[in-house]
Amino acid sequence: MNVISNHMPTADLQALDASHHMHPFTAGAELAKKGARVITRADGVTLTDSDGNNILDAMSGLWCVNIGYGRHELADAAARQMKELPYYNTFFQTTHVPAIALAAKLAELAPRDLNHVFYACSGSEANDTNIRLARHYWSAKGKPDKKIIISRKNGYHGSTMGGASLGGMAPMHAQGGLPIADIHHIDQPNWFVEGGEMSPEEFGLERARQLEKAIHDLGEDKVAAFIAEPVQGAGGVIVPPETYWPEIQRICDAHDILLIADEVICGFGRTGNWFGSETYDIRPHIMTIAKGLSSGYAPIGGSLVCDEVAKTVNDAGDFNHGYTYSGHPVSCAVALENLRIIEEEQIVENVRDNTGPYLAEKWLQLADHPLIGEAKIVGMMASVAMTPDKAARAAFASEKGTIGMHCRNRCFANNLIMRHVGDRMIIAPPLTITTADIDILMERAVKSLDETYDLIRKEGLYKAA
Ligand SMILES: *Cc1c(COP(=O)(O)O)cnc(C)c1O
């Protein structure tokens, strides 16, 4: 076979891709007909495709390239580690320097007494760990019936059997026999869609109190934990009303359950603090981490665990769980280098004090656009809800996601990666984005929204359900 390279014609690459590559979250046959976009290289916030287009990646890949593309320090760290010790496991009473160094660094960065890490290779795996860890913890405390994990509809916690079960994505539950047993879902704090006549503040309390009701109905002696993202990411960058997290924290304090913060997106600077838990002043017993931990340069995830839970589990004998690549030395070395860069270049502080507020000022003005019903932003993650009727916060008459798809296509055409979740548009650009690139992002976003508005009016789609 010929060498397959960046220099092959796009159509040839697309044909091979269509023949042999099954894509995640994709209708394969439909994609095969039009061909996947081939990304060939990237630098800073810019992707280049096989046709030579330069595209501003306002999604940081999949919410993960926090320090931007093209940082050779991470490549060098990987190469050094591969030459010295490419692999060894951490199962049988062995360890290695990268796993030790990263664990110590994470303990230093994490809030409060989250001083222990159990390594995984992804966010999904880490959440599978969390299910077993939380249940094993209660078992070790003599409460084996505390097994139920409460999570939220439209939350995202990954795509493994465990992760997707914790998640509240109906289309995922519809395939493959999910959710697994003993997972209970409550409603999400999405005021724009579900808030009705309530004020956001009232609605936030109502949604939080569903947790207390669920604990009561299921029985506190049956509930192991509550898991949630500080800000729902894949669900559409749903920023909770201000009343939500304080009430959730009060309820978790009042009842004997663990709080698990899924920080896979919010962690490592995304919200303008090192962790979303700091932004929302919450005190989890366990945090799920992945994505920004290595800025996506190498696969790694983990569970950050508080002293009490770690001690209980450590004292209880073997924890019969782990992955071949738990604490993979190359991933750990890359993550360490990534964290060094985030710290030394004060990337979190810059998001909090400079680029975050700069983007926020512009992003929030989108609420004045005729197509936009609300604009939300925290740090470097933001969303806008498109609506045909602002006052009523109405949905479109067309099938959900139709307008979002139109808008995403306009963004593509304007060399901007902005994602749609239903008819909500979302961004989460690299934390290193400059104010000059924010200007370009906003210019392309507004142009794409204008074009979407024109297009759907022309096609008779600007109609409320
Ligand atoms: C992406 C994501 C996950 C899953 O991480 P993977 O690395 O894709 O397995 C879990 N939780 C949240 C909040 C995520 O955004």
PDBQT file of the ligand as one rigid body, heavy atoms in Angstrom, charges set to zero:
ROOT
HETATM    1  C1  LIG A 501     -15.742  14.806  27.840  1.00  0.00    +0.000 C 
HETATM    2  C2  LIG A 501     -16.342  14.585  29.174  1.00  0.00    +0.000 A 
HETATM    3  C3  LIG A 501     -16.266  13.343  29.814  1.00  0.00    +0.000 A 
HETATM    4  C4  LIG A 501     -15.711  12.135  29.119  1.00  0.00    +0.000 C 
HETATM    5  O1  LIG A 501     -14.357  12.247  28.878  1.00  0.00    +0.000 OA
HETATM    6  P1  LIG A 501     -13.707  11.282  27.763  1.00  0.00    +0.000 P 
HETATM    7  O2  LIG A 501     -12.251  11.616  27.879  1.00  0.00    +0.000 OA
HETATM    8  O3  LIG A 501     -14.321  11.646  26.451  1.00  0.00    +0.000 OA
HETATM    9  O4  LIG A 501     -13.997   9.902  28.145  1.00  0.00    +0.000 OA
HETATM   10  C5  LIG A 501     -16.759  13.233  31.087  1.00  0.00    +0.000 A 
HETATM   11  N1  LIG A 501     -17.296  14.285  31.714  1.00  0.00    +0.000 NA
HETATM   12  C6  LIG A 501     -17.393  15.479  31.144  1.00  0.00    +0.000 A 
HETATM   13  C7  LIG A 501     -17.978  16.614  31.910  1.00  0.00    +0.000 C 
HETATM   14  C8  LIG A 501     -16.946  15.679  29.839  1.00  0.00    +0.000 A 
HETATM   15  O5  LIG A 501     -17.085  16.851  29.247  1.00  0.00    +0.000 OA
ENDROOT
TORSDOF 0
